Amino acid sequence: MDKEFIIWGIPSGSDTEQLLYTKATSHASAKKVLALLEKEHSVRNGRIQILDLSRDPSADWNSNLLTN
C-alpha cells in the first residue's frame, strides 16, 4: 500500500484534536468512517490526512524556513 488514510478529529467531551482511526484502506472508506464517527460519536472538525508513502516527505520541506 502506497498511501495511508488517517482520520483526525475532536471526540465528544474533548477540546483537542486526536488521532481517531488509522485502518482505512482508501479515501472512500476513510470518508465513510469519518461520516460514521461524526454522526454516531459526535466527532467534530474531522479530517482525513493522506500520507503518500511512495514520496520522500523531505521534498515538501523548505530548509530555508527551518533554519531562519
C-alpha positions as CSV (number, residue, x, y, z in Angstrom):
1,M,0.0,0.0,0.0
2,D,1.5,3.3,-1.0
3,K,-0.9,5.5,0.9
4,E,-2.3,5.7,4.4
5,F,-5.6,7.4,5.3
6,I,-5.5,8.7,8.8
7,I,-8.6,10.2,10.5
8,W,-8.3,13.0,13.0
9,G,-11.0,14.9,14.9
10,I,-12.2,16.2,18.2
11,P,-14.1,13.5,20.0
12,S,-17.1,14.2,22.2
13,G,-16.1,15.5,25.6
14,S,-12.7,16.8,24.4
15,D,-11.3,20.1,23.3
16,T,-8.3,18.9,21.4
17,E,-7.9,17.1,18.1
18,Q,-6.9,13.4,18.4
19,L,-5.9,10.6,16.2
20,L,-9.1,8.6,15.7
21,Y,-8.6,5.9,13.1
22,T,-5.7,4.5,11.0
23,K,-7.1,1.4,9.3
24,A,-8.9,2.9,6.3
25,T,-7.6,1.3,3.0
26,S,-8.9,4.0,0.6
27,H,-10.0,7.6,0.6
28,A,-13.6,6.5,0.0
29,S,-13.6,4.2,3.0
30,A,-12.0,6.9,5.2
31,K,-14.8,9.2,4.2
32,K,-17.3,6.6,5.3
33,V,-15.6,6.0,8.6
34,L,-15.4,9.8,9.2
35,A,-19.1,10.3,8.5
36,L,-19.9,7.5,10.9
37,L,-17.7,9.0,13.6
38,E,-19.3,12.4,13.1
39,K,-22.9,11.0,13.1
40,E,-22.7,8.3,15.7
41,H,-20.0,9.5,18.0
42,S,-20.3,13.3,17.8
43,V,-16.8,13.8,16.5
44,R,-16.2,17.5,15.5
45,N,-13.8,19.0,13.0
46,G,-13.0,15.7,11.4
47,R,-10.4,15.5,8.7
48,I,-8.5,12.9,6.7
49,Q,-4.8,13.0,6.4
50,I,-3.4,11.2,3.4
51,L,0.2,10.1,3.7
52,D,1.8,9.1,0.4
53,L,4.5,6.6,1.3
54,S,5.9,6.4,-2.2
55,R,7.2,10.0,-1.9
56,D,10.0,11.3,0.1
57,P,8.4,13.8,2.5
58,S,11.6,15.9,2.7
59,A,10.8,17.1,-0.8
60,D,8.0,19.2,0.7
61,W,10.2,20.8,3.3
62,N,11.8,24.2,2.7
63,S,15.1,24.1,4.5
64,N,15.4,27.9,4.4
65,L,12.2,28.2,6.5
66,L,13.6,25.7,9.0
67,T,16.9,27.5,9.5
68,N,15.7,31.1,9.6
